[in-house]
Amino acid sequence: MKYQLSFLSTPSSDTSLALALTFPSAKYFFAASEALTRTLVQRKTGVRKLRAVFLGEASEGGLAGLLMTVGDTGGGQVVVGGPPGTEHRLAGMRYYTRRDYLSLVVSESPLPSPTTDLPPPLYKDDLITVFSHTSSAPLSPPPPPSPPRRSSSPPPPHTLRGAPASAYRQRILSELFPGLPPPTNPGSQPLTSEEAPDPSAGGNNTPARRMARQPAPIYPRSGAATSYLVVGPDVRGKFDVKAADALGVPKNERSKLTRGESVVVKGREGERVVKPEEVLGEGSKGTVFAILNVPTPAHIPSLLSSPLWPAYRDRAHLVVHNLGPGVLEDTAYVEWLNSAWDAGTHHLLATPTHSPNLISFPSSYLSLLRSSHLSSTFSLPLASSSPTAPLPPSLPEKAQLAHPSHVLEMTPPGAPTAAEGEKEGQMDVRVGLREGVWEEFQRLAGEAKARVAEEREARKESEKGPGDDVVVTALGTGSALPSKYRNVSGTLLQLPLSRTNVLLDAGEGTWGQLARRFGERVRGTGPVRSPFPAKEGEQEVEMEDAWDVLRKTRLVYVSHVHADHHIGVAKLLKHRATIADAEPLYLIANQLVRTYLLEQDELEPLGIADGRVLLIDVEGLEWRVNLGGWDRGMPGWKRAYVDEAQRHLPGLLEALKLKSCRTALVQHRAKTFGLVLEPEDGGKIVYSGDTVPCQNLVDAGRGATLLVHEATMEDGMEEMAAAKGHSTIGQAIDIGTRMQASHLLLTHFSQRYPKFPRISPPAPTSSGPSDPSAAAAPVSVPIIAHAFDLFTSRVGDLWEQAHYVDALSLLFAEDPEAEADADAVAIEDALPGAEAERQQQQSKKASKKAEKKQGKKEAAAAQRQKQKMSERSADADDGLGQQPQGKRARTTRDAPAPTPTEEKPQTQQQQQPKDEASTGSVGQAQG
């Protein structure tokens, strides 16, 4: 049986080690690091037939995205193996990963006991056997649990320990992933986390709702990491047809022998038993390989003492070393690496200290490389093909750095082979473009740059507006799931007065996007120049890399609980917790995100337990709530949020030099809030989160200098956008117009629309009924810009992008890779609103078909009329065809060709769906 081990990614700024073991009938992943889903899309690696995923650490950030992708593309049963804490990690995902058609089996590798016995397999099926060894390292302990309350009622979940705690988590997982059979009706949809009721709301009191509203049992932090040894299937010997014929084995019985079963053969001398070894040649044992996960030098002693490695020393074909900083510099580890394995064993090393910081997503890099010929606002991902540091000279002869294109055939076992990867600065911008397209693009780019230079010169005389110096960087501009071109939500604001940063949402892979945009000194990329002038008394502009940007980030805002908006937060907090001189970070989020992060903080230090992260509930900052006084009608839980906001808000305003920081309830499938920031030096920044057109946001953000608004759907898809709780491009522009925003940045585009959409400014509309004074004010369309990943601009320079539309449209129209990714479309088809989309698309197709049919009829009628007139003309020339006296009945053939009527285009107001005032309570949004 042929099967292979392939590397999906290696350590870089935006990826970590990930491998796939692929058989014709099954697939297994080793590691679920952050950005794994995007890597799978880039590599065109599907998740169907996935049987198991094995984690090196329980906190790996790509697990949620992987499981949601599996659940949305067919479901089935998946085994998740990993160190202690894996079950706790999965239970912590209960607010945003529910998938009805997926069933999970969790298999935790225990910490080793003091014995020399070989451990039993962690996992075994008909293809592979997986052994494991878990090592641990001391970490700072989580906060002590609160003492249990004296009560006759069942103890609260967070007080459970041991087996009761595990049983409680397993019950959560069985509710989240019940493994229901897929429906036979293709129109029905699974219940996902985007459709499940919001656990923070009241109502339905099912076990899942009760458990979701409560913290899970506390997990004692251990810093565990699990390594694996995998034994492949034995290879049977060649079937000897001549021997089978001589023994009289019937052909219909021979398959039993190949499966290792004996058969009874009847002959002249009676019956006899034929055993497999009589007709099969000598076979071979299954190929063995190991994956060693060693995040720190503190994990080394436990790993080296395991009896597992000596037991398979002579059979191991490959050892993959996934090593953290400092491990390969440890002499004990290098000596063991040389002595513990056979000289013929291959060693592939993946370590951030030595691995080159290669381009992870070449499709996105190539797109940005082309766009960068227009303007420096399109930033190239910073990468380096040179190793960060040389490997130690004392490694085995068959040791080398792992490459993301490495592949090993496992039957028969072969040496690792790797293709030449894409290198920074060496891509051909013409690849995939028709002849002459690049030259046409260069012509359009030249004209655009000339227009920009001319307008910039004209603008020198005008005064700088408030908020013009705020710098915005789009880190992720896609919705739902990442693609080759767009990561999921994340927007960075750099404020000039405070020289601090604000992060608006942070989906999976946000840290990687930061590191690619600003570089990492430790990985040989960056730093870059600060967007602000030199500080007073300093001669040079400050240089900063991603770690500097993270240190200066003082506010992270999470709009709602959907995964594409927050599952990158944990990695950001983990990295920031290691920065010694970082001042406290303020995190504004709802109760569900807060609980998830608190539980994640029990697995790995995020800085929450030690007060380096200060939490503010998003509902405590609602713009209509009076923070200064007691509202008698306010429920107790909301009073607690307001009290918390009162404690932390003054420090937040001082740190960022803000006059105000408030939130606005918008309308989405989950309870979602927009954000309104007012810096002390003027201007107003508004972020919509995910929402349909919402008047409450218009009122809260009126007069914004910058509105960052979602534009998930193209114009003409208003019905689908409403079903999914999103806005179209035209609706977002209309909201900016009604808000009287001066600048509008469109983002959060559906991954099925990777091409650059043309933006047609709408006709001016009313500014909204809730503010009579504003209604009479003149209304103008804001300056509109379209966000691309790693796009950076001053707010005052966003006007430039309008000049680049023609050139960008040409590029994306001609790029064959810019078509919607098939996997992305398949997954989005499983998300909420997909049925409405299908119906709308079918309606459009039917309308087009009817129009085409009507057009054919009209064309035929016109042709008949033309022929009739020609005949009349011929008759007149011949003196024939004279009409008799009197009138004759007019027939259809005599009628003039009908003139096609022009359909009057709808105004923006006509296309606008009703906002929350007429569509129901926002508080009942689904999460």
C-alpha positions, 0 to 999 in steps of 0.5 A, a space after each residue: 500500500 502506497 502512502 506518504 508523509 508530507 510537510 504542510 508548513 515549517 516554522 516561519 512568521 505566520 506558520 509552525 510545523 504541520 504534517 499530513 500522513 496520507 493513505 488512499 482511504 485515510 488522512 492524519 494530521 500532526 499538529 494543528 498550529 495557527 494558520 493551518 486552515 489557510 495553509 490547507 487552502 494554499 496547498 489545495 489539501 482537503 480535509 475529507 477522509 481525516 481520521 485523526 489529528 495529533 497535537 504537540 501542545 493542547 493550546 495549538 491555535 489552528 485546532 478550532 479552525 480545522 474542526 469547523 472546516 471538517 464539520 462544514 465539509 462532511 463531518 464524520 468522526 475525528 480523533 483528537 490526540 494530545 497532551 493533558 489539557 486537550 479536553 479542556 481546550 476543546 471544551 473552551 471552544 463551546 461558544 463558537 465551534 458547534 458542528 452537528 455532523 461532527 463527532 469527536 473522540 479525545 485521547 489524552 496522552 498521560 504524563 509518564 509514570 516511573 516505569 521502563 515498560 513500553 506504553 500502550 498505543 494512544 491510537 490504533 486503527 487498520 492502518 497505523 499505530 500511534 504511541 506517545 510520550 508526554 513531557 512537561 515543564 514548570 509554568 507559572 501557576 494559574 490563579 487558585 480556584 475559589 473555595 467551593 460554596 456550602 450548599 446542598 445543590 450540585 457543586 459549580 463546574 469550576 470547582 470540579 476536579 479529576 474524573 468529575 471534571 473530565 466527565 463534565 467536559 466530555 458532556 460539553 463535547 458530546 453536546 457540541 459535536 453530536 455526530 448526527 448523520 448528514 441529512 438526505 435533503 440537500 437543501 437542509 443545513 447543519 446547525 453551526 456555532 453561527 446559528 446556535 442560540 447565544 448562550 449569554 441570552 435567556 430562554 431555552 434551558 437545555 443542558 448545552 445552554 446551561 453548561 455554556 453559560 458557566 465556566 468549565 472546570 479549572 485546569 491545572 497548568 502543566 506546560 505538557 508537550 506530546 511526542 509521537 512514534 507512528 508505526 505504519 501497516 505491515 507490507 505483505 509479500 508478493 502472492 505466488 500464483 504458481 504455488 497457489 495453482 499447485 496447491 489447488 487454491 480456488 481463485 475466489 478463495 485467494 483474497 483470504 490468503 492475502 488478508 492473512 487467513 487460512 483456507 481449506 482446499 478439497 483434493 483427491 486426498 481429502 481436505 487440507 489447510 493452506 496457510 498464507 505463508 505457503 503462497 506469500 513471499 516474505 513481507 516487511 514490517 511497517 515503516 516507523 517514524 517519530 515526531 518529537 515536540 520539544 518546546 523548551 529545554 526544560 522538556 528535554 530530560 523527560 523526553 530522553 528518558 522514555 523507553 519508547 525510542 530505544 524500542 524502535 531505534 533500529 526501525 525508525 526511518 525518520 525523526 522529525 524534530 519540532 524544537 523551540 528556542 534553545 533546544 538544538 543548542 542543548 548539548 545533551 539533546 544533540 548527543 542523544 540525537 546522535 546516539 539514540 537512533 540508527 545511522 541510517 535514520 533521516 532527521 528533519 529539523 524544524 526550529 524557529 531559531 534556524 529555519 528560514 522565514 520562507 513565504 508561506 502563502 505565495 498566492 497572496 505574496 504574488 498579488 501584493 507584489 503586483 499591487 506594490 508597483 502601484 503604491 507602497 500602501 500595498 505592503 509585501 510580506 517580509 520573508 527571508 530564504 536564508 537560515 536565521 542561524 547555522 545548524 550545529 556542526 555535530 549533527 548526524 549526517 542525514 540531518 537537515 532543516 525541514 522544508 514546507 515542500 518535503 515529501 517522503 514516500 513510506 512504502 518503500 521508505 524513501 529519502 525526503 525530497 523537496 521542491 524549490 520554494 518561492 523566494 522573496 524578490 524572485 517571483 515573476 509578476 507575469 506568471 498566469 497573466 495573458 500576453 500583454 496584460 502586465 504591460 497594460 497594467 504598467 500603463 494604467 499604473 503609470 497614469 494612476 501614479 501621475 494623477 495621484 502626484 498631481 492631486 497630492 500637489 494640489 492638496 498641499 494648500 489644504 489644511 490637514 483634517 482631524 484624524 488624518 494622521 491615524 494610520 490604518 493597516 488591514 491585517 485580515 479582510 476576509 470573512 468566515 474562513 481564511 483564503 489564499 488571498 485574505 486572512 480573517 478579520 483584523 485591523 490595526 490602528 496606529 494613533 499619532 498623539 499617544 503613539 499607541 495601537 488599537 487592534 479591531 478584532 483578531 481572527 486566526 493568524 493575526 499575529 502572523 500578519 503582523 509579523 509579515 507586515 512589520 517583520 521580526 528581528 529575531 527571524 531576519 526580517 524587519 524592522 520598518 520605519 514608524 509611520 510617525 515623525 521622530 519624537 521631540 529631541 530625537 534625530 531619526 524616525 523610530 524603527 519597529 518590528 512586530 514585537 514593538 507594534 505588539 508592545 505598543 498595542 494597548 487595546 484589543 477590541 473583540 466585536 463578537 464571539 464568532 471565531 473569525 473575529 477572535 481566535 487569534 487573540 490568545 496567541 497575541 496575548 501569549 506573545 505579549 506576556 513575554 515582553 518584559 516592559 509591556 504596559 497593561 493591555 485593555 481587552 474589550 470583549 463580551 462575556 463569552 470571549 472573556 470566559 474562553 480566554 480565562 480558560 485558555 489562560 489556564 493552559 498557557 500564560 496569557 497575562 490575564 491572571 497576573 493583571 497584565 490584561 485588564 478586561 472590560 465588558 463590551 456591554 458596559 461601554 454602550 454609548 447610550 448608557 450613563 456611566 456616571 450615575 445609577 440607572 434604577 432600571 438596569 439589571 444587576 449583571 449589567 450594573 456589574 459591567 458598568 462598574 467594571 468599565 468605570 474602574 478601567 475606562 479612565 486608565 484606557 482613555 489616558 493610555 490612548 489619549 482618548 476623549 471617549 471610548 464607547 460601543 454601539 449595539 448592531 444587528 448580526 446573528 450573534 450579539 455584536 457591538 461596534 466601537 466608537 473612539 474619539 482621540 483627544 487630537 480630534 476626529 472619530 473612528 468607528 468600527 462596525 463589526 459584523 452587521 446588517 445596515 444599522 441606524 444605531 451605529 449611524 447615530 453613535 458614529 455620526 461625523 466619523 473621520 474614519 468608518 471601518 465597515 464590513 462589506 461581505 456581499 456584492 451589490 445585488 445580494 441584499 437578500 443573502 446578506 440579510 440572511 447571514 447578518 451582513 451588509 453589501 458594499 452598497 449598503 456599507 457606503 450608504 451607512 457611511 453616507 448617512 453617518 456623514 463619515 469623511 472616509 470609509 474603509 470597506 473590509 470583511 469580504 466574502 471569500 467567494 469574491 476574491 476579485 477587486 469589486 468596482 465601487 459605484 458611489 450611491 446617490 446621496 440619501 437622508 442622514 437618518 431620522 433619529 437626529 433632526 438637526 443632522 437630517 437637514 445637513 448637506 450629505 456627501 458620499 465619503 472617500 471610499 477605499 477597499 481593504 487588502 491584506 497588509 494594506 497600510 495608509 494614513 486616513 488622510 491618504 485613503 483618497 489615493 486608492 480611487 485612482 488605482 481601481 482600473 489597474 487593480 481591476 485589470 490584474 484581478 480580472 486576468 489572474 486565474 488564481 483569483 477565482 473563488 476557492 472551491 473549498 471556501 465556497 463549499 464551506 460557506 455553503 454550509 454556513 448560515 444564509 446559504 439556503 437564502 443565497 441558493 434561492 436568490 441565485 436560482 431566482 437570478 438564473 431563472 430571471 436571466 433565462 426568462 430575459 434571454 427567452 424573451 429577447 429571442 422572441 423579440 429578436 425573431 419578431 424584429 427579423 420577421 418585421 424586417 423581412 416583411 418591410 423588405 418584401 413590401 419594398 420589393 413589391 413597391 419597386 415592381 408596381 405590385 403589392 398595392 393596398 386595396 381601398 379601405 383598411 385591413 386588419 393589422 396582424 402581428 406580422 405587420 406590427 413594428 418590432 417591440 422596443 425593449 424597455 429599460 429597467 429603472 435602476 433601484 436607488 440605494 434606499 430601495 435596495 436598503 433592507 430594514 434595520 433593527 427597528 423593523 426586523 426585531 430585537 437585536 438582543 435575540 441575535 444568534 451566536 
